[in-house]
Amino acid sequence: MGLRKHEDYNREIEKLRGELQSLETEMRHLYETRMKLQQSEKQNKRLAASLQEAKTQIETLRTEIAKLTAPPSSYALFCSLNDDASANVYVSGRKMRVSVHNSVASASLRKGQEVILNEALNIIEARAFDPQGQVVKLKDQLDGTRALIQLHHDEERIVELGEPLLHESLSVGDHLLYDPRSGYVIEKIPKAEIEELVIEEVPDVRYEDVGGLTKEVEQVTDAVELPFLYPDLFKEHRLTPPKGILLYGPPGCGKTMIAKAVANSISKKMRHLSGKDVRSYFLHVKGPELLNKYV
């Protein structure tokens, strides 16, 4: 009996050893499988990142293709709004009635402003005012919205005032920026060239300041000052005043001083005769500037 039990124990031990080895083998397989799964997960993450990057690149390419294949947009100049929320615009000199996209605030559109039209000629974007155009001179303001301007070669035209000029203080002779496509004047141009010609607003040179030119001063006084101060006497004696005088001589001989003294003297005498505050102005225009402009 004792020997048989011992054999049974040995068989049980061997069986347990076999099961233990099987479990160890299975554990190794499970470990290897887990390692393979972890590697697969890493590969899946890299693959997902690559796919996302490829998707982003595809979307970018689609956007670029859409931009390159989109029909060209037209530029127009806004004129006015209608009661049905449509807008009047100028397209290449033609006045057209178009619709306004919901993304564009109609109330913010201003006369003469550039707008962009899509292929259906609807306003899809508002732009700034065009900074280019023709420089013209204001001859007269007809009313609050229109003006008479002078173009090149003394051509005149009636135009509308753009939104920026509706509240601008304008004077006859002002230089304006004119857009011939729409017939609007949209900007007041500073008179830089004219301001450079004004040497002194009120000359303070007197005849006593001009030395050694007594005879010349008398001639200029008789030719310019007397006809200006006493026009009735000239008419009574049928004297024809000169239309202008020419002062010539080398630089520094006193030509400019005489001209300033004449302007100052006439201003003072006119103030004395009329009792009003008369201001004198002196303009200095160089000969080459006249040649460049008119010849």
FIPA-426650 format. One record per residue (C-alpha): residue number from 1; chain; x, y, z. Coordinates in nm, 2 decimals, decimal comma. Layout:
# residues N
     n   chain     east    north       up
   NUM       A        X        Y        Z
...
This chain:
# residues 295
     n   chain     east    north       up
     1       A     0,00     0,00     0,00
     2       A     0,27     0,25     0,08
     3       A     0,45     0,18    -0,25
     4       A     0,14     0,24    -0,45
     5       A     0,07     0,57    -0,27
     6       A     0,42     0,68    -0,34
     7       A     0,38     0,61    -0,71
     8       A     0,05     0,80    -0,71
     9       A     0,22     1,10    -0,56
    10       A     0,50     1,08    -0,82
    11       A     0,24     1,07    -1,10
    12       A     0,06     1,36    -0,95
    13       A     0,38     1,56    -0,91
    14       A     0,47     1,49    -1,27
    15       A     0,13     1,59    -1,39
    16       A     0,16     1,92    -1,19
    17       A     0,50     1,98    -1,34
    18       A     0,37     1,93    -1,69
    19       A     0,08     2,17    -1,62
    20       A     0,33     2,42    -1,48
    21       A     0,55     2,40    -1,79
    22       A     0,24     2,44    -2,00
    23       A     0,14     2,75    -1,80
    24       A     0,49     2,89    -1,84
    25       A     0,48     2,83    -2,21
    26       A     0,14     2,99    -2,24
    27       A     0,27     3,29    -2,03
    28       A     0,55     3,34    -2,27
    29       A     0,31     3,33    -2,56
    30       A     0,08     3,58    -2,39
    31       A     0,38     3,81    -2,32
    32       A     0,49     3,79    -2,69
    33       A     0,13     3,85    -2,80
    34       A     0,10     4,15    -2,57
    35       A     0,43     4,29    -2,71
    36       A     0,30     4,25    -3,06
    37       A    -0,03     4,42    -2,97
    38       A     0,16     4,72    -2,82
    39       A     0,37     4,74    -3,14
    40       A     0,05     4,72    -3,34
    41       A    -0,10     5,00    -3,14
    42       A     0,20     5,22    -3,20
    43       A     0,19     5,15    -3,57
    44       A    -0,18     5,22    -3,57
    45       A    -0,12     5,56    -3,40
    46       A     0,15     5,65    -3,65
    47       A    -0,07     5,54    -3,93
    48       A    -0,36     5,75    -3,80
    49       A    -0,14     6,05    -3,77
    50       A    -0,01     6,00    -4,12
    51       A    -0,37     5,96    -4,24
    52       A    -0,47     6,28    -4,06
    53       A    -0,18     6,47    -4,21
    54       A    -0,26     6,34    -4,56
    55       A    -0,62     6,45    -4,51
    56       A    -0,51     6,80    -4,41
    57       A    -0,29     6,82    -4,71
    58       A    -0,58     6,70    -4,94
    59       A    -0,81     6,97    -4,79
    60       A    -0,54     7,23    -4,84
    61       A    -0,49     7,12    -5,20
    62       A    -0,87     7,13    -5,25
    63       A    -0,88     7,48    -5,12
    64       A    -0,60     7,59    -5,35
    65       A    -0,76     7,42    -5,65
    66       A    -1,09     7,59    -5,56
    67       A    -0,91     7,93    -5,55
    68       A    -0,73     7,87    -5,88
    69       A    -1,04     7,74    -6,06
    70       A    -1,28     8,01    -5,92
    71       A    -1,41     8,26    -6,18
    72       A    -1,26     8,61    -6,16
    73       A    -1,43     8,87    -5,95
    74       A    -1,52     9,21    -6,09
    75       A    -1,46     9,55    -5,92
    76       A    -1,73     9,81    -5,92
    77       A    -1,81    10,15    -5,77
    78       A    -2,10    10,18    -5,53
    79       A    -2,36    10,45    -5,62
    80       A    -2,67    10,41    -5,40
    81       A    -2,92    10,17    -5,24
    82       A    -3,27    10,10    -5,36
    83       A    -3,59    10,04    -5,15
    84       A    -3,57     9,66    -5,22
    85       A    -3,22     9,64    -5,06
    86       A    -3,05     9,61    -5,40
    87       A    -2,77     9,85    -5,50
    88       A    -2,67    10,06    -5,79
    89       A    -2,31    10,03    -5,90
    90       A    -2,09    10,14    -6,19
    91       A    -1,92     9,85    -6,37
    92       A    -1,67     9,96    -6,64
    93       A    -1,86    10,29    -6,68
    94       A    -2,20    10,12    -6,70
    95       A    -2,46    10,17    -6,43
    96       A    -2,61     9,84    -6,31
    97       A    -2,85     9,73    -6,04
    98       A    -2,72     9,43    -5,84
    99       A    -2,79     9,24    -5,52
   100       A    -2,60     9,27    -5,19
   101       A    -2,48     8,95    -5,02
   102       A    -2,60     8,90    -4,66
   103       A    -2,24     8,92    -4,53
   104       A    -2,21     9,28    -4,65
   105       A    -2,36     9,55    -4,43
   106       A    -2,55     9,76    -4,68
   107       A    -2,57    10,06    -4,45
   108       A    -2,19    10,09    -4,44
   109       A    -2,15    10,13    -4,82
   110       A    -2,06    10,48    -4,92
   111       A    -2,08    10,67    -5,25
   112       A    -1,78    10,61    -5,47
   113       A    -1,65    10,32    -5,27
   114       A    -1,51    10,02    -5,44
   115       A    -1,69     9,69    -5,41
   116       A    -1,62     9,33    -5,53
   117       A    -1,88     9,14    -5,74
   118       A    -1,90     8,77    -5,78
   119       A    -1,97     8,59    -6,11
   120       A    -2,34     8,66    -6,06
   121       A    -2,26     9,03    -6,03
   122       A    -2,36     9,04    -5,66
   123       A    -2,18     9,26    -5,41
   124       A    -1,98     9,02    -5,19
   125       A    -1,72     9,25    -5,03
   126       A    -1,67     9,62    -4,96
   127       A    -1,33     9,78    -5,03
   128       A    -1,17    10,12    -4,97
   129       A    -1,19    10,41    -5,21
   130       A    -0,97    10,39    -5,51
   131       A    -0,66    10,62    -5,45
   132       A    -0,60    10,66    -5,83
   133       A    -0,77    10,90    -6,07
   134       A    -0,75    11,23    -6,24
   135       A    -0,67    11,56    -6,07
   136       A    -0,93    11,82    -6,16
   137       A    -1,02    12,17    -6,04
   138       A    -1,34    12,27    -5,87
   139       A    -1,52    12,55    -6,06
   140       A    -1,84    12,57    -5,87
   141       A    -2,06    12,37    -5,62
   142       A    -2,41    12,33    -5,78
   143       A    -2,58    12,19    -5,47
   144       A    -2,50    11,97    -5,18
   145       A    -2,42    11,66    -5,39
   146       A    -2,30    11,79    -5,73
   147       A    -2,02    12,01    -5,85
   148       A    -1,88    12,17    -6,17
   149       A    -1,52    12,07    -6,24
   150       A    -1,26    12,17    -6,50
   151       A    -1,07    11,89    -6,67
   152       A    -0,77    11,92    -6,90
   153       A    -0,79    12,16    -7,20
   154       A    -1,06    12,36    -7,01
   155       A    -1,32    12,09    -7,05
   156       A    -1,60    12,12    -6,80
   157       A    -1,81    11,84    -6,65
   158       A    -2,08    11,81    -6,38
   159       A    -2,00    11,53    -6,13
   160       A    -2,13    11,40    -5,81
   161       A    -1,95    11,43    -5,47
   162       A    -1,83    11,11    -5,32
   163       A    -1,92    11,03    -4,96
   164       A    -1,58    11,17    -4,82
   165       A    -1,65    11,51    -4,98
   166       A    -2,01    11,55    -4,87
   167       A    -1,90    11,69    -4,53
   168       A    -1,58    11,85    -4,66
   169       A    -1,53    12,22    -4,68
   170       A    -1,47    12,29    -5,05
   171       A    -1,37    12,62    -5,22
   172       A    -1,35    12,72    -5,59
   173       A    -1,01    12,63    -5,72
   174       A    -0,96    12,32    -5,50
   175       A    -0,79    12,02    -5,66
   176       A    -1,00    11,71    -5,64
   177       A    -0,95    11,34    -5,72
   178       A    -1,19    11,24    -6,00
   179       A    -1,28    10,89    -6,10
   180       A    -1,40    10,90    -6,47
   181       A    -1,55    10,55    -6,44
   182       A    -1,82    10,66    -6,21
   183       A    -1,83    11,04    -6,24
   184       A    -1,75    11,09    -5,87
   185       A    -1,49    11,32    -5,71
   186       A    -1,38    11,14    -5,39
   187       A    -1,09    11,33    -5,24
   188       A    -0,96    11,68    -5,18
   189       A    -0,60    11,71    -5,29
   190       A    -0,37    11,94    -5,09
   191       A    -0,24    12,24    -5,30
   192       A     0,12    12,16    -5,23
   193       A     0,25    12,33    -5,55
   194       A     0,04    12,64    -5,50
   195       A     0,15    12,68    -5,13
   196       A     0,51    12,66    -5,24
   197       A     0,45    12,96    -5,46
   198       A     0,33    13,18    -5,17
   199       A     0,64    13,34    -5,03
   200       A     0,47    13,58    -4,79
   201       A     0,10    13,62    -4,71
   202       A     0,14    13,98    -4,61
   203       A     0,46    14,15    -4,74
   204       A     0,61    14,40    -4,50
   205       A     0,87    14,55    -4,74
   206       A     0,85    14,93    -4,78
   207       A     0,98    15,15    -5,06
   208       A     1,23    15,29    -4,81
   209       A     1,38    14,94    -4,78
   210       A     1,47    14,94    -5,15
   211       A     1,80    15,13    -5,18
   212       A     1,94    15,28    -5,50
   213       A     1,64    15,22    -5,72
   214       A     1,44    15,55    -5,67
   215       A     1,37    15,59    -6,04
   216       A     1,26    15,23    -6,09
   217       A     1,04    15,25    -5,78
   218       A     0,87    15,56    -5,92
   219       A     0,81    15,39    -6,26
   220       A     0,66    15,09    -6,09
   221       A     0,44    15,31    -5,87
   222       A     0,30    15,50    -6,17
   223       A     0,24    15,18    -6,37
   224       A     0,09    14,96    -6,10
   225       A    -0,02    15,15    -5,79
   226       A    -0,19    15,46    -5,94
   227       A    -0,41    15,27    -6,19
   228       A    -0,52    15,03    -5,91
   229       A    -0,60    15,31    -5,65
   230       A    -0,75    15,56    -5,89
   231       A    -0,93    15,38    -6,17
   232       A    -1,19    15,65    -6,21
   233       A    -0,93    15,92    -6,28
   234       A    -0,78    15,70    -6,55
   235       A    -1,12    15,66    -6,71
   236       A    -1,19    16,03    -6,68
   237       A    -0,87    16,12    -6,86
   238       A    -0,90    15,83    -7,10
   239       A    -0,57    15,68    -6,98
   240       A    -0,51    15,31    -7,05
   241       A    -0,34    15,14    -6,76
   242       A    -0,08    14,88    -6,84
   243       A    -0,19    14,52    -6,82
   244       A     0,14    14,42    -6,66
   245       A     0,50    14,51    -6,61
   246       A     0,83    14,32    -6,65
   247       A     1,11    14,37    -6,40
   248       A     1,43    14,23    -6,53
   249       A     1,79    14,23    -6,41
   250       A     2,06    14,01    -6,26
   251       A     1,99    13,82    -5,94
   252       A     1,99    14,04    -5,62
   253       A     1,93    14,37    -5,79
   254       A     1,59    14,43    -5,60
   255       A     1,32    14,30    -5,84
   256       A     1,15    14,09    -5,57
   257       A     1,18    14,36    -5,31
   258       A     1,01    14,62    -5,54
   259       A     0,72    14,37    -5,61
   260       A     0,68    14,31    -5,23
   261       A     0,69    14,69    -5,16
   262       A     0,42    14,75    -5,42
   263       A     0,19    14,49    -5,27
   264       A     0,24    14,62    -4,92
   265       A     0,19    14,98    -5,03
   266       A    -0,13    14,91    -5,22
   267       A    -0,27    14,71    -4,92
   268       A    -0,21    14,99    -4,68
   269       A    -0,36    15,26    -4,91
   270       A    -0,66    15,05    -4,99
   271       A    -0,72    14,99    -4,62
   272       A    -0,70    15,37    -4,57
   273       A    -0,94    15,45    -4,86
   274       A    -1,20    15,19    -4,79
   275       A    -1,17    15,17    -4,42
   276       A    -1,17    14,79    -4,44
   277       A    -0,91    14,54    -4,34
   278       A    -0,74    14,46    -4,68
   279       A    -0,48    14,19    -4,69
   280       A    -0,21    14,17    -4,95
   281       A    -0,06    13,85    -5,10
   282       A     0,25    13,79    -5,29
   283       A     0,30    13,50    -5,54
   284       A     0,64    13,41    -5,67
   285       A     0,62    13,20    -5,99
   286       A     0,93    13,09    -6,16
   287       A     0,96    13,11    -6,54
   288       A     1,06    12,75    -6,60
   289       A     0,75    12,64    -6,40
   290       A     0,53    12,83    -6,65
   291       A     0,71    12,68    -6,94
   292       A     0,67    12,33    -6,81
   293       A     0,30    12,38    -6,75
   294       A     0,18    12,57    -7,06
   295       A     0,45    12,52    -7,33
